[in-house]
Amino acid sequence: MKALKIILILLGIIFFLAVAAGTYVKIALPEVGPAPSIKIEKTLQTIENGKYLANHVTVCIDCHSSRDWTKFAGPLKANTLGKGGEVFNQEMGFPGSYVAPNLTPYGLGSWTDGEIFRAITAGVNKDGKALFPVMASHRFGKMDKKDIYDIIAYVRTLKPIKHSVAKSESDFPVNFIINTMPKKADFQTRPLENDTLKYGAYLINAAGCVDCHSKTDKGNIVKGTEFGGGMEFKLPGGMLRSSNITGDVSTGIGKWSKVMFVNRFKAFSDKNYQSPLVETNGINTPMPWVMYGGMKKTDLEAIYSYLVSIKPIQNRVEVHSRQVDAL
């Protein structure tokens, strides 16, 4: 009888601690500080740099617009820039249903520049609620503040689109865990372009190549697989896996020259390029080729230089797609 009482007391203590921890995580977190009081200057130069970054490097516009999935690589649909509504859900391997917000003045008109800045770089919304890291604040918070300012300057110029999006929802237990995910930013100074490897690393982080070109477990990158490919994408026509983009000669891009690498992207920015229709039951690719194809030649060269400088990973990936050479 005494042993039973002890067990019940211990269970009660465990239950109390669990409730207390859950309450703390749910109420006290995330804690990344208040939104900064900033007013971002909009000039032709800042807007142009922000436009370039948002469309071709960080590709914010990729997720926050509508893509035509009847065509290869899902090019953006006309007149949808920034309207939001793209869904990342359980069918795609996410622990919930996450909907890209409307970035046009219709969606962000009541947000201050500081609130947008905090959302991009620390992962909390206007009300201080945690954003699931499909919105990659963990990467953007490592960029140069000026580049983030320029992206915001550009977003402020988007044409207003009246389009309300559904609320994002996390499944249990991620609806608790999500509050531990936002982190304070750790800003870096943008390297000089002639410091090729550091500049390439900066662009790689901004573009998020590692997020897709690595193996993942429950949404986390498996340590030691970075850039080695193998992430799975469940698509209507079947399964697609990301390619190995390390410099491994037999399974990666070790045999690719810098020119080959750059041309692979630039083929999609050719004025005559038209994304072909995907055949019925064909497997598409989430890789936004057209957007990344708009990257500057020198930026693509810096990315290539960085990729072939890191430790090569031997990992032969079976890309179950007719586009077997898709990165």
DRENVOVO-789467 format. One record per residue: residue number from 1; residue in three letters; z, x, y of N, C-alpha, C in turn. Coordinates in pm, whole numbers. Atoms other than C-alpha are relative to their C-alpha. Layout:
N
NODE  seq  type     nzz     nxx     nyy    cazz    caxx    cayy     czz     cxx     cyy
NODE  NUM   ALA       Z       X       Y       Z       X       Y       Z       X       Y
...
// end
This chain:
327
NODE  seq  type     nzz     nxx     nyy    cazz    caxx    cayy     czz     cxx     cyy
NODE    1   MET       0      84    -120       0       0       0       0      88     126
NODE    2   LYS      -9     -92    -113      89     286     233    -134      69      23
NODE    3   ALA     131     -65      -9    -242     459     154    -102     -92      63
NODE    4   LEU      93      99     -55    -431     138     237      19     -12     150
NODE    5   LYS     -29      10    -143    -257     118     576     -58     121      75
NODE    6   ILE      52    -121     -63    -350     477     651    -152      -6      13
NODE    7   ILE     146      13      -2    -714     411     558     -44     -97     108
NODE    8   LEU      35     101    -102    -722      98     778      20      55     141
NODE    9   ILE     -24     -61    -131    -570     291    1068    -111      98      36
NODE   10   LEU     106     -97     -23    -826     570    1029    -133     -69      31
NODE   11   LEU     122      75     -26   -1110     319    1012       3     -62     139
NODE   12   GLY     -15      58    -133    -973     152    1323     -24     103     109
NODE   13   ILE      19    -107     -97    -962     485    1507    -148      37      10
NODE   14   ILE     143     -33       2   -1318     567    1398     -82    -106      73
NODE   15   PHE      71     111     -65   -1438     223    1509      20       6     152
NODE   16   PHE     -30      -7    -143   -1264     262    1846     -79     113      66
NODE   17   LEU      71    -113     -55   -1415     606    1901    -151     -26       8
NODE   18   ALA     143      33       1   -1761     480    1805     -34     -95     114
NODE   19   VAL      23      96    -109   -1733     188    2047      10      69     135
NODE   20   ALA     -20     -71    -126   -1602     416    2322    -120      91      31
NODE   21   ALA     115     -88     -19   -1885     667    2268    -125     -80      35
NODE   22   GLY     116      85     -28   -2146     390    2258       5     -57     140
NODE   23   THR     -17      56    -135   -2007     237    2576     -29     105     106
NODE   24   TYR      25    -109     -95   -2011     574    2753    -149      30      12
NODE   25   VAL     143     -31       0   -2370     647    2649     -79    -111      68
NODE   26   LYS      75     115     -52   -2484     297    2745      24     -21     148
NODE   27   ILE     -35      32    -138   -2303     273    3078      -3     122      92
NODE   28   ALA     -13    -118     -87   -2232     624    3211    -125      85       7
NODE   29   LEU     123     -80       3   -2563     783    3111    -121     -89      28
NODE   30   PRO      23    -143     -30   -2818     893    3212      60      40     134
NODE   31   GLU     -57     -52    -123   -2670    1112    3482     -84     118      48
NODE   32   VAL      88    -106     -53   -2938    1307    3665      11      11     152
NODE   33   GLY     -17      -4    -144   -2817    1248    4018     -85    -104      71
NODE   34   PRO      74     100     -77   -2948    1021    4293    -142      46      31
NODE   35   ALA     136     -35     -42   -3311    1007    4397       7      74     132
NODE   36   PRO      -5     -76    -126   -3374    1266    4669     -59     -80     116
NODE   37   SER      52      65    -120   -3436    1149    5022    -113      86      54
NODE   38   ILE     116     -80     -42   -3787    1279    5080    -111     -92      50
NODE   39   LYS     118      70     -49   -4096    1169    5267    -117      96     -17
NODE   40   ILE     107     -93      37   -4407    1327    5119    -120     -14      94
NODE   41   GLU     113      -3     -92   -4682    1431    5356    -131     -21     -76
NODE   42   LYS     132      25      60   -5027    1299    5274    -107      61      90
NODE   43   THR     112     -62     -70   -5313    1524    5382    -118       1     -96
NODE   44   LEU     117      -8      87   -5666    1563    5252      21     102    -111
NODE   45   GLN     -22    -107      97   -5557    1883    5077     100     -42    -108
NODE   46   THR    -102      39      99   -5243    1741    4911     -52    -112     -90
NODE   47   ILE      54     111      79   -5421    1424    4802    -104      50    -100
NODE   48   GLU     104     -53      88   -5712    1621    4659      61      76    -118
NODE   49   ASN     -67     -73     109   -5482    1851    4459      69     -99     -95
NODE   50   GLY     -66     101      83   -5281    1551    4338     -98     -77     -85
NODE   51   LYS     104      71      75   -5598    1372    4235     -49      84    -117
NODE   52   TYR      46     -91     106   -5715    1674    4038     103       8    -112
NODE   53   LEU    -105     -12     101   -5381    1714    3861      15    -129     -79
NODE   54   ALA     -28     129      66   -5328    1344    3785    -115     -47     -89
NODE   55   ASN     116      44      77   -5681    1295    3652     -46     100    -105
NODE   56   HIS      60    -101      88   -5757    1625    3480      97     101     -62
NODE   57   VAL     -96     -96      57   -5439    1824    3405     119     -75     -59
NODE   58   THR    -113      79      52   -5124    1610    3376     -48    -133     -56
NODE   59   VAL      68     124      41   -5359    1315    3313      91    -124       3
NODE   60   CYS     -81     121     -20   -5111    1055    3445     -89    -124      -6
NODE   61   ILE      90     114      -8   -5409     826    3504     -47     -43    -139
NODE   62   ASP      39      30     138   -5494     845    3132      86    -112     -59
NODE   63   CYS     -90     100      59   -5186     645    3022      20    -122      90
NODE   64   HIS     -31     108     -93   -5151     435    3335    -125     -77      45
NODE   65   SER     121      78     -25   -5501     282    3323     -39     -63    -133
NODE   66   SER      49      57     126   -5702      94    3060    -114      85     -53
NODE   67   ARG     104     -81      62   -5915     290    2814     -85     -86     -93
NODE   68   ASP      95      76      82   -6222     159    2635      -6      62    -139
NODE   69   TRP      -9     -57     134   -6141     222    2269    -118     -34     -89
NODE   70   THR     123      21      78   -6480      96    2155     -89     124      10
NODE   71   LYS      79    -121     -22   -6613     433    2279      81     125     -35
NODE   72   PHE     -64    -125      41   -6539     788    2168      91      53     109
NODE   73   ALA    -103     -58     -86   -6223     934    2324      55     -99     103
NODE   74   GLY     -58     102     -87   -6144     606    2502     -11      28     148
NODE   75   PRO      14     -25    -144   -6290     668    2849      62    -115      81
NODE   76   LEU     -64     100     -83   -6127     482    3137     -96    -115      32
NODE   77   LYS      78     116     -42   -6245     131    3211      -7      -3     151
NODE   78   ALA      19       7    -145   -6382      77    3558     102     -93      63
NODE   79   ASN     -89      83     -80   -6148     -66    3821     137     -25     -64
NODE   80   THR    -133      14      60   -5830      -9    3618      92     116      36
NODE   81   LEU     -76    -120     -32   -5705     316    3777     143     -31      43
NODE   82   GLY    -142      12     -33   -5325     313    3770      62    -135     -23
NODE   83   LYS     -54     136      10   -5283     -53    3680     106     -17    -108
NODE   84   GLY    -101       7     105   -5065      25    3377     -37     -96    -111
NODE   85   GLY      20      97     107   -5028    -183    3064     -30      59    -136
NODE   86   GLU      23     -62     130   -5116      69    2791     130       0     -80
NODE   87   VAL    -120      16      83   -4874      16    2500       9     110    -105
NODE   88   PHE     -30    -100     102   -4716     281    2278     112     -59     -86
NODE   89   ASN     -97      78      76   -4543      99    1995      23      51    -142
NODE   90   GLN     -39     -37     137   -4412     104    1638    -120      30     -87
NODE   91   GLU     120     -24      80   -4762      88    1492     -54     140      20
NODE   92   MET      45    -135     -33   -4825     423    1658     108     104     -31
NODE   93   GLY    -107     -92      39   -4499     573    1529     111      14     102
NODE   94   PHE    -105      -7    -101   -4282     511    1836     119     -89     -38
NODE   95   PRO    -119      78      34   -3922     381    1803      25    -114      98
NODE   96   GLY     -10     110     -94   -3989      80    2020    -138     -33      54
NODE   97   SER     126      33     -66   -4255     -64    2246      10      43     145
NODE   98   TYR      -8     -59    -134   -4319     135    2561    -131     -27      74
NODE   99   VAL     116      44     -76   -4553       4    2828     -12      81     129
NODE  100   ALA      22     -82    -120   -4705     223    3098       6     -88     125
NODE  101   PRO     -14      81    -122   -4602      89    3442    -124       7      90
NODE  102   ASN     104       6    -101   -4838      -4    3723      33     103     109
NODE  103   LEU     -24    -105     -99   -4870     302    3950     -62     -29     136
NODE  104   THR      62      33    -129   -5069     132    4225     107     -55      93
NODE  105   PRO     -98      56     -94   -4897       6    4541      56    -136     -42
NODE  106   TYR     -53     128      50   -4861    -330    4365     124      24     -86
NODE  107   GLY    -113     -28      87   -4625    -168    4114     106      87      63
NODE  108   LEU     -95     -96     -57   -4466     108    4322      25     -21     149
NODE  109   GLY     -13      25    -144   -4475     -49    4667     142       3      51
NODE  110   SER    -139       5     -43   -4097     -91    4679      75     129     -33
NODE  111   TRP     -63    -127      38   -4026     259    4541      -9      99     115
NODE  112   THR       7    -110     -97   -3936     545    4772     -68     119     -66
NODE  113   ASP      59    -122      55   -4106     881    4732     101      71     -90
NODE  114   GLY    -104     -64      79   -3776    1015    4604      21     -65    -135
NODE  115   GLU     -16      71     126   -3749     747    4336    -116      30     -95
NODE  116   ILE     115     -37      83   -4101     822    4212      17     144     -49
NODE  117   PHE     -20    -141      35   -4022    1194    4218     104      14    -112
NODE  118   ARG    -105      -7     103   -3703    1143    4014     -51     -54    -133
NODE  119   ALA      54      58     124   -3886     926    3760     -92     101     -70
NODE  120   ILE      95     -95      58   -4159    1187    3708      70     123     -56
NODE  121   THR     -59    -130      35   -3930    1490    3688     133      -6     -74
NODE  122   ALA    -130      10      67   -3601    1358    3546       6    -115    -100
NODE  123   GLY       8     102     104   -3701    1049    3345      87    -122      17
NODE  124   VAL     -70     126     -23   -3518     759    3509     -77     -82     102
NODE  125   ASN      77      85     -89   -3664     460    3689      73     -26     132
NODE  126   LYS     -55      33    -132   -3592     312    4031     147     -39      -9
NODE  127   ASP    -137      49      18   -3273     153    3895      89      98     -76
NODE  128   GLY     -80     -99      71   -3154     468    3721       1     -18    -150
NODE  129   LYS       8      22     145   -3250     344    3372     -90     104     -65
NODE  130   ALA      74    -106      70   -3378     596    3117    -140     -43     -38
NODE  131   LEU     137      20      44   -3750     625    3051     -23      77    -129
NODE  132   PHE      27     -71     125   -3866     710    2701     -96     115      29
NODE  133   PRO      79    -118     -38   -4018    1061    2707    -146       3     -42
NODE  134   VAL     146       3       4   -4369     944    2626     -49      25     143
NODE  135   MET      20     -43    -139   -4352     978    3007      69     135      10
NODE  136   ALA     -50    -134      31   -4312    1353    2987      73      69     114
NODE  137   SER     -79     -63    -106   -4049    1427    3250      53     136     -44
NODE  138   HIS     -49    -130      50   -3929    1711    3023    -100     112      29
NODE  139   ARG     101     -99     -38   -4257    1888    3109     -20       3     151
NODE  140   PHE      26       8    -143   -4315    1765    3461     115      58      82
NODE  141   GLY    -116     -56     -68   -3962    1872    3556       1     152       0
NODE  142   LYS      13    -146       2   -4071    2231    3485    -117      47      86
NODE  143   MET     113     -36     -87   -4361    2221    3728      50      39     139
NODE  144   ASP     -30     -33    -138   -4374    2330    4089      20    -131      77
NODE  145   LYS     -26     121     -79   -4223    2072    4326    -122     -43      80
NODE  146   LYS     115      32     -85   -4529    2095    4547    -107     -75     -77
NODE  147   ASP     101      71      79   -4761    1989    4266      43    -144     -26
NODE  148   ILE     -50     136      21   -4540    1687    4194     -13     -81     129
NODE  149   TYR      18      68    -130   -4538    1600    4565    -145     -42      19
NODE  150   ASP     142      30     -19   -4918    1617    4567     -45    -114     -91
NODE  151   ILE      33     112      90   -4943    1386    4264      47    -132      61
NODE  152   ILE     -53     121     -63   -4723    1134    4445     -84     -39     121
NODE  153   ALA      86      28    -116   -4934    1168    4761    -128     -68     -45
NODE  154   TYR     122      61      53   -5241    1086    4552      25    -142     -51
NODE  155   VAL     -31     133      56   -5078     794    4367      15    -103     111
NODE  156   ARG     -17      92    -114   -4991     641    4704    -134     -49      56
NODE  157   THR     131      40     -53   -5365     621    4780     -78     -91     -95
NODE  158   LEU      72      83      96   -5460     422    4469     -20    -142      54
NODE  159   LYS      29     138     -39   -5619      83    4525      99     -94     -68
NODE  160   PRO     -96      93      62   -5358    -193    4469     -69     -89    -103
NODE  161   ILE      53      89     103   -5421    -382    4146     113     -94     -42
NODE  162   LYS    -103      98      34   -5226    -702    4091       5     -18    -151
NODE  163   HIS     -10       4     146   -5118    -656    3732     145      30     -39
NODE  164   SER    -139     -17      45   -4768    -709    3594       0      40    -147
NODE  165   VAL      -6     -49     138   -4674    -526    3275     131     -41     -66
NODE  166   ALA    -119      38      75   -4426    -609    3001     107     108      11
NODE  167   LYS    -112     -94      -4   -4084    -443    2990       2      83    -127
NODE  168   SER     -12     -87     116   -4043    -144    2760     131     -29     -73
NODE  169   GLU    -120      27      81   -3796    -192    2474      11     105    -110
NODE  170   SER     -26     -95     107   -3638      59    2236      67     -69    -118
NODE  171   ASP     -66      50     120   -3539     -17    1878     137      68     -16
NODE  172   PHE    -129     -62      33   -3184      50    1754     -23     116     -97
NODE  173   PRO    -104     -35     -98   -3037     314    1766     -53      69     126
NODE  174   VAL      58     -70    -115   -3283     461    2019      35     -69     131
NODE  175   ASN     -39      70    -122   -3179     192    2266     131      56      57
NODE  176   PHE    -117     -72     -48   -2854     392    2288     -36     146      29
NODE  177   ILE      32    -142     -10   -2990     742    2231     -85      32     122
NODE  178   ILE      92     -24    -111   -3251     704    2504      73      43     128
NODE  179   ASN     -75     -35    -121   -2979     736    2767      41     147       5
NODE  180   THR     -34    -143       3   -2913    1095    2655    -124      87      26
NODE  181   MET     124     -77      -9   -3278    1197    2699     -34      52     140
NODE  182   PRO      34     -54    -133   -3324    1227    3078      82     124      33
NODE  183   LYS     -65    -124     -38   -3241    1573    3210     -37      35     144
NODE  184   LYS      32     -47    -134   -3219    1725    3554    -116      99      -6
NODE  185   ALA     118     -86      -3   -3537    1906    3650      38     147      15
NODE  186   ASP     -14    -146     -13   -3572    2284    3627    -132      53      52
NODE  187   PHE     130     -27     -60   -3856    2347    3868     -37     148      -6
NODE  188   GLN      54    -135       4   -4077    2654    3844    -100      16     115
NODE  189   THR     103     -28    -100   -4296    2819    4104    -134      15     -72
NODE  190   ARG     133     -10      61   -4664    2779    4024     -49     145       8
NODE  191   PRO      46    -140      -2   -4791    3126    3920    -133      14      72
NODE  192   LEU     130     -28     -61   -5080    3289    4098    -109      -8    -107
NODE  193   GLU     107      19      97   -5413    3218    3931     -45     131     -64
NODE  194   ASN      41    -127      59   -5483    3588    3879     103      56     -98
NODE  195   ASP     -99     -34     104   -5164    3614    3670     -32     -91    -119
NODE  196   THR      65      92      92   -5368    3464    3389      91     -63    -105
NODE  197   LEU     -82      54     108   -5115    3428    3109     109     -94      52
NODE  198   LYS    -104      87     -56   -4836    3286    3324     -61    -128      56
NODE  199   TYR      67     118     -55   -5081    3055    3499     -49     -90    -113
NODE  200   GLY      42      79     115   -5223    2945    3164     117     -74     -63
NODE  201   ALA    -119      64      55   -4871    2874    3037      44    -118      87
NODE  202   TYR     -35     108     -93   -4804    2666    3349     -90    -121     -22
NODE  203   LEU      96     110      22   -5119    2459    3292      22     -66    -136
NODE  204   ILE     -25      52     135   -5044    2422    2919     119     -97       2
NODE  205   ASN    -117      87     -11   -4702    2277    3004     -37    -129      73
NODE  206   ALA      37     117     -80   -4848    2045    3269     -90     -95     -79
NODE  207   ALA      96      82      76   -5124    1924    3035      60     -59    -127
NODE  208   GLY     -67      57     117   -4887    1865    2743     -69      26    -132
NODE  209   CYS      73     -29     124   -5105    2028    2477      94       7    -121
NODE  210   VAL     -93     -18     112   -4800    2110    2264      50    -134     -54
NODE  211   ASP     -53     130      42   -4694    1743    2252     -81     -60    -114
NODE  212   CYS      86      58     104   -4991    1650    2033     -42     102    -106
NODE  213   HIS      51    -102      93   -5091    1981    1873     113      73     -71
NODE  214   SER    -113     -53      77   -4769    2031    1676      38    -106    -101
NODE  215   LYS     -54      99      93   -4598    1865    1384     125     -61      63
NODE  216   THR    -116      67     -58   -4334    1610    1477      82     -68    -108
NODE  217   ASP     -91      72      88   -4033    1455    1309      85     -92      87
NODE  218   LYS     -72     101     -79   -3895    1132    1456     -17      23     150
NODE  219   GLY      33     -17    -141   -4067    1206    1784      30     137      57
NODE  220   ASN     -32    -134     -47   -3941    1565    1809     -95     103     -60
NODE  221   ILE      87    -107      50   -4162    1873    1777      77      85    -100
NODE  222   VAL     -62     -85     102   -4083    2065    1459     -11     145      44
NODE  223   LYS      -3    -137     -48   -3976    2412    1567     -82      92     -90
NODE  224   GLY      83     -92      75   -4224    2679    1463    -141     -50     -27
NODE  225   THR     134      56      22   -4526    2446    1452     -77     -17     130
NODE  226   GLU      61      22    -131   -4606    2454    1825    -145      48       5
NODE  227   PHE     143     -24     -16   -4983    2437    1884     -74      18    -133
NODE  228   GLY      62     -19     132   -5046    2465    1508     -65    -124     -56
NODE  229   GLY      66     123      43   -5171    2107    1483      76     -75    -109
NODE  230   GLY     -56      78     109   -5098    1842    1225      67    -128      39
NODE  231   MET     -57     127     -39   -4958    1559    1433     -93    -112     -42
NODE  232   GLU      80     111      53   -5072    1228    1284      -8    -115      99
NODE  233   PHE      25     114     -86   -5225     943    1479     -55    -113     -86
NODE  234   LYS      45     115      77   -5249     605    1309     -96     -80      87
NODE  235   LEU     103      67     -78   -5574     458    1436     -62    -112     -83
NODE  236   PRO      57     114      74   -5758     136    1344     -87      39    -118
NODE  237   GLY      89     -39     109   -6009     324    1129      63      93    -101
NODE  238   GLY     -65     -90      94   -5754     543     951      92      97      71
NODE  239   MET     -93    -100     -53   -5553     858    1017     -76     118      59
NODE  240   LEU      56    -119     -63   -5642    1137    1255     112     101      21
NODE  241   ARG     -99    -106     -21   -5458    1470    1274     -51      98     104
NODE  242   SER      38     -96    -105   -5456    1709    1568     -30     136     -59
NODE  243   SER      45    -130      49   -5620    2046    1523      94     114      38
NODE  244   ASN     -72    -124     -27   -5466    2391    1513     -70      70     117
NODE  245   ILE      63     -65    -116   -5528    2544    1857      64     136      29
NODE  246   THR     -45    -138     -15   -5353    2876    1800    -118      92     -32
NODE  247   GLY     110     -96      21   -5562    3194    1767     -19      43    -143
NODE  248   ASP      22     -37     140   -5552    3198    1387    -150      -2     -30
NODE  249   VAL     143     -15      23   -5893    3318    1271     -54     -99    -102
NODE  250   SER      52      85     107   -5924    3106     957      26    -148      21
NODE  251   THR     -33     142     -12   -5757    2780    1063      15     -48     144
NODE  252   GLY     -16      38    -140   -5734    2785    1443    -124      29      81
NODE  253   ILE     115     -26     -89   -5954    2887    1735     -24     150      15
NODE  254   GLY      14    -145      -8   -5946    3260    1659    -143      49       5
NODE  255   LYS     141     -40      -2   -6323    3270    1613     -73     -55     124
NODE  256   TRP      62      56    -119   -6388    3079    1934       1     104     112
NODE  257   SER       1     -82    -121   -6498    3278    2237      51     -85     116
NODE  258   LYS     -44      74    -119   -6373    3185    2583    -108     -95      46
NODE  259   VAL     114      84     -42   -6718    3050    2664     -11    -124     -88
NODE  260   MET       6     114      92   -6720    2830    2353     109    -101      32
NODE  261   PHE    -114      88     -31   -6377    2692    2441     -27     -81     126
NODE  262   VAL      26      69    -126   -6471    2610    2799    -113    -101     -15
NODE  263   ASN     115      90      16   -6806    2459    2700      33    -123     -82
NODE  264   ARG     -41     116      81   -6637    2234    2444      54    -110      89
NODE  265   PHE     -55      98     -94   -6456    2065    2731    -104     -44     102
NODE  266   LYS      93      30    -108   -6727    2088    2993    -117     -90     -43
NODE  267   ALA     106      90      48   -6974    1900    2771      31    -144      38
NODE  268   PHE     -39     137     -31   -6776    1588    2857       1     -30     149
NODE  269   SER       6      22    -144   -6803    1638    3231    -143       6      52
NODE  270   ASP     140      -2     -39   -7180    1669    3231     -40    -137      54
NODE  271   LYS      35     127     -65   -7328    1404    3457     -82     -92     -90
NODE  272   ASN      81      81      92   -7555    1288    3175      77     -47    -123
NODE  273   TYR     -76      36     119   -7274    1248    2922      41    -148       2
NODE  274   GLN     -42     139      18   -7212     894    2795      79      -7    -130
NODE  275   SER     -82      10     122   -6928     829    2550     -67     -95     -99
NODE  276   PRO      66      87      98   -7092     694    2231      95    -105     -56
NODE  277   LEU     -79     104      64   -6976     376    2066      53      50    -133
NODE  278   VAL     -59     -35     129   -6743     419    1769     -42    -106    -100
NODE  279   GLU      47      93     101   -6885     264    1455     115     -87     -53
NODE  280   THR    -100      88      60   -6703     -27    1291      75      76    -108
NODE  281   ASN     -89     -72      93   -6406     115    1097      -6     152      16
NODE  282   GLY       1    -144     -27   -6479     456    1245     131      41      64
NODE  283   ILE    -125     -50     -56   -6189     675    1354     -28      65     135
NODE  284   ASN      15     -53    -135   -6165     743    1726      97     117      19
NODE  285   THR     -97    -105     -31   -5956    1012    1897      72     -35     130
NODE  286   PRO     -73      25    -125   -5679     973    2158     -18     112     102
NODE  287   MET      22    -114     -90   -5781    1309    2308     -87     -44     119
NODE  288   PRO      78      45    -117   -5892    1224    2666    -100     106      45
NODE  289   TRP      96    -107     -24   -6192    1456    2655     -63      -6     139
NODE  290   VAL      69      13    -129   -6360    1317    2965      92      45     114
NODE  291   MET     -94     -37    -106   -6045    1364    3175      25     151       1
NODE  292   TYR     -22    -144       7   -5968    1717    3052    -128      77      30
NODE  293   GLY     128     -65     -29   -6338    1796    3082     -22      24     148
NODE  294   GLY      11     -18    -145   -6298    1764    3458      84     114      53
NODE  295   MET     -82    -113     -43   -6064    2063    3464     -91     114      50
NODE  296   LYS      76    -112     -53   -6181    2365    3661     -26     102    -112
NODE  297   LYS      37    -100      99   -6360    2631    3458     106     110      -8
NODE  298   THR    -100    -108      -1   -6106    2895    3565     132     -46     -62
NODE  299   ASP    -123      52      61   -5818    2670    3458     -13      -7    -152
NODE  300   LEU      24       2     145   -5971    2616    3113       2     141     -57
NODE  301   GLU      -1    -139      46   -6022    2991    3085     143      52     -11
NODE  302   ALA    -139     -43       3   -5654    3050    3166      73     -61    -119
NODE  303   ILE     -61      67     116   -5549    2797    2901     -43      70    -129
NODE  304   TYR      48     -71     119   -5769    2969    2643      71     134     -15
NODE  305   SER     -64    -132       5   -5624    3308    2732     144     -10     -48
NODE  306   TYR    -139      18      44   -5272    3176    2685       6     -35    -148
NODE  307   LEU      -3      44     140   -5347    3006    2353     -25     114     -97
NODE  308   VAL      30    -110      92   -5495    3318    2197      98     115      15
NODE  309   SER    -100    -106     -18   -5204    3527    2327     127     -28     -80
NODE  310   ILE    -123      35      72   -4933    3338    2137     -16      27    -149
NODE  311   LYS       1     -30     143   -4839    3392    1774     -90    -100     -73
NODE  312   PRO      88      92      74   -5118    3249    1554      74     -63    -118
NODE  313   ILE     -59      72     113   -5018    2990    1295    -109     -33     -98
NODE  314   GLN      98      35     103   -5206    2960     970      33    -139     -52
NODE  315   ASN     -23     139      41   -5227    2587     917    -134     -74       0
NODE  316   ARG     129      69      11   -5544    2428     788      24    -151       7
NODE  317   VAL     -21     143     -23   -5556    2073     918    -121     -79     -47
NODE  318   GLU     107      91      38   -5760    1802     753      -9    -110     104
NODE  319   VAL      19     101    -104   -5893    1596    1039     -84    -112     -61
NODE  320   HIS      71     109      66   -5985    1265     878     -79     -80     103
NODE  321   SER      83      61    -102   -6254    1183    1126    -139      58     -11
NODE  322   ARG     136     -51      -1   -6627    1216    1161     -15     108     106
NODE  323   GLN       1    -105    -102   -6554    1426    1470      92     112     -49
NODE  324   VAL     -88     -98      65   -6417    1705    1250      33     118      88
NODE  325   ASP     -30    -113     -87   -6428    1956    1532      82     -42     121
NODE  326   ALA     -79      47    -114   -6216    1741    1765     129      80       8
NODE  327   LEU    -124     -77     -18   -5930    1940    1915     118     -95     -15
// end
